[in-house]
């Protein structure tokens, strides 16, 4: 097995394990944890300083960050990435973000993330959002000591969990 095949197999196994754990969360737990995550984001210095924020539309297994849309009165601009978007060039942004909230399936304690495998966020974070503060958000159960990674994987500035 080549190093690339081994990396792909490791990522695939971790994705499968995380999806299983995320699907096992109850709606009540997901709501409570999402509320805690939103509170921690709002309390962060990075959020308070942000002027051009890029959020994501949460999928069923991701934290519900929609309350953040109503707390943006002190921000100059907010845009949301549709959950159906697959290619960064399809993203119509009215600004260059200075803060990006990033979903993932797993996060390491040192800022790496495992996404769904399409590379969308890695391209965005290395492209138009390269100078933005990059904050991953996920549930505590998604936090792990290490993430299998490739050279193109972008490191986050911070990870916030419940």
Secondary structure, DSSP 8 states (H G I E B T S, - for coil): --HHHHHHHHHHHHHHHHHHHHHTS-HHHHHHHHHHHHHHHHHSHHHHH-SEEEEE---TTS---GGGGGG-TT-SEEEEE-TT---GGG---SS--SEEEE--SEEETTS-EE-SSS-HHHHHHHTTTTTSEEEEE--GGGEES-----TT----SEEE--
